[in-house]
Each structure stands twice: as structure tokens, then as C-alpha cells.
């Protein structure tokens, strides 16, 4: 009897086999506590970071090629988030005590000048966003509040209260839409004006806390990453809701960046992996899961279908779902695993026997590349012009990566 030869399956052990690698250029360390946020300084060879040790640090690249602090500003409480507006050189820093502080950044990058405090929240500020066109400073916090102020007058313009703590924030300055993620895995879309914020819609797909959001205004796409290890893509402009899922991380997703020139989403997670997703590829939406009383292939009843169990005189089975068609199936009828990159599944997932046979006969090229960051990622930033990526790790180290090899023709 001839031995059965099964096709090789793609495992997580193979994910770093990409021919084009990202290169680690620099490591910035020296923080006395967890670094919560860091960003590139546009037009400068520098980085701004904020930390739980109550410091704002500015790191400048020296002639030696190393980054050294030029500023170490101490705040009243731990610093949680930051936004920098390069045109007027204003820095906005969220703090653990609920305050958002505005500074002016000197031309030589060696000094911060205090402007004002916005008493925005009663608890930790989770994210800060500055709307340059409107001259608004927007923030969300653990006090379950989204709020925005005028940076010209310092007056509060509007707010919106939630039932659970807010975790992340993005804003469309042209349409004046705010997207607020919360700890229940829900994203709320708000319409903002000078008279207040109004509820528009909610996006529900994640089953645990939202960790990061990324709004791409050009394509009207919203990306959300969660503790459930899944990325959702929401077509806000087309009003189609969810387009598809992206599943390539094995732990919480904690940071996003987006390269407009190449149409690539870059995601980072607590699994110490950087994933670069090809967003200009044709993808297929993941089907909804069918709920059924019996396996839709062999018709054996599931364990809650007592009547069928009695009629067929057999013990009920556990319900599973095929990731390709969404059918409710038993374990026996879905014992195979296969990757489906066109649906965002870069690694092998459960598939019913029928879909498995169908998928085996078609090409399934990967639509993402995987890179070992060697630290659990907290947040990310991208300098697209210089092809540089920044990652902040739980190890209190900032890493700067060269993406040139990934983007070379």
C-alpha cells in the first residue's frame, strides 16, 4: 500500500523565511521605566519618547551614528502618549494624571517651552491626536471620556462619555470624524464640530480590548488591532463595514504604521513580530459563521441537539467552523488545516473537507512578510520618506529599522 503524501503546511516556524529582511540600525536605551510612546521627529535625525518615569526625552543622532538625549524633561506624572506637529513645532503630551500638556519645541531641538495644560481627564490619558487644520487637541482616557479642546483659546469644545475605558483614538480632520476604541472591543465613530460630538456608528468585530487604531484618510480605511490577536479592516468610505481580517500574530497586537507609497500596513505585537501586509492585493472577506444544530457535512448532531441525539442514538459532537466557507462542521469533517492568505489567514486554519480539496488545487501566495523584532512591541512609528521604522519594546528599548531592502525594486 502506497504511503499518503500530504502537502507541506505553513507553520509559524517558517514565518521569518522572507528573502527581503528589515535591518536593525540603532538601539536607544537608558529609560528608567517603561516607555509608553515614541515618534520620529519629522525633518530631523531624532526621536521623542515618553515614559512611566515621568520624562519626555528627545534623542538626536550624533556624528558617531548613535542617538543621545538632548532633552530630559520631567513631568508631574507618568507620560503615556505624545503627538508632534512639525509645522508649528508643538508637542502634546498625555499624562497618567489625566492632563494633556502643550509645549513648543526649540529649533535646535535642545529645549521645550511650556504653553499650557489641558485638564482633559480624571484618569490616565490613553492617546492624544492633534488636528492641524482645525487646531483641535483630541484625547481619550481611562475615565471613559473622549474630549477635544481648541488650542487657540484653550476652551473645551466637546466630549463624549462611554460605558468602558477608552483605549485608542484616530481622527479624520477633513470629515471631522473621530474613531474611539474601548476595552470591550468596540470602535465608536463620532461626528465632531465646535458645538460637540455626536454618535454616528459602532464597529463590532473584536471580542477583547482594542489596543491600536490606524486611519488611512486617502483610502478611507480604518485598521483595528486587539488583544484577540486579530486585525480588522473597516471600509468607512465605502460604508461596507468589515472588508476582511488579517491574522498573522500569535499575541496581542499593539502598534500600526501605514506606508502610503507602497500601500503596506505594518503591524507589531507582543509576540515580538513585525508583519508587513500587502494592502493593494485583492482580498476576500471572511464569511460569517453559520450556527446549526447538526454538522452541515455529515449531519451528525451537535451536543445541544438532544432530539436528534435521541433519534440517532449517538452522543452529540462539538461544533466547529470552516474558516473558508463558514459552515458549522464537526471535528471529523474539518480535520485538515490550510493557509488562506487571500482571506488574511497567513497560517494554517481549520477547513472543512470540501473547501480543503478546493483550496489545495489553487495557488495561495503569501500576502505578508514576517520579521523578528526580538522585543515585545508597545508601539510603532514610520518615517516613510527615509524608509525607517521605529518600535518601542517592553524591554524599555527603542529600535530603529531600515526598510530599504523591503521597498527596493
Protein Blocks (a to p, Z undefined) as FASTA:
>chain_A
ZZddddddddfklmmmcfbdcddfbdcehiabdcfbdcddehiacdddddfkopacdddd
dfkopacdfbdcddfbdcfbdcddfklopacdddfkopacdddddfklpaccdfbdcdfb
fbdcfbdcddfklopacdddfkopacdddfklopafbdcddfbdcfbdcddfklopacdd
dfkopacdddddfkbccdfbdcdfbfbdcfbdcddfknopacdddfkopacdddfknono
pfbdcdfbfbdcfbdcddfklopacdddfkopacdddfkbccdddddddddfbdfklopa
cfklmmlmmmnopacddddddfklopacdfklmmbccddfknopabccdddfklmmmmmm
pccddfbdcddehpacfbdcddfknopacdddfkopacdddfklmmpZZ
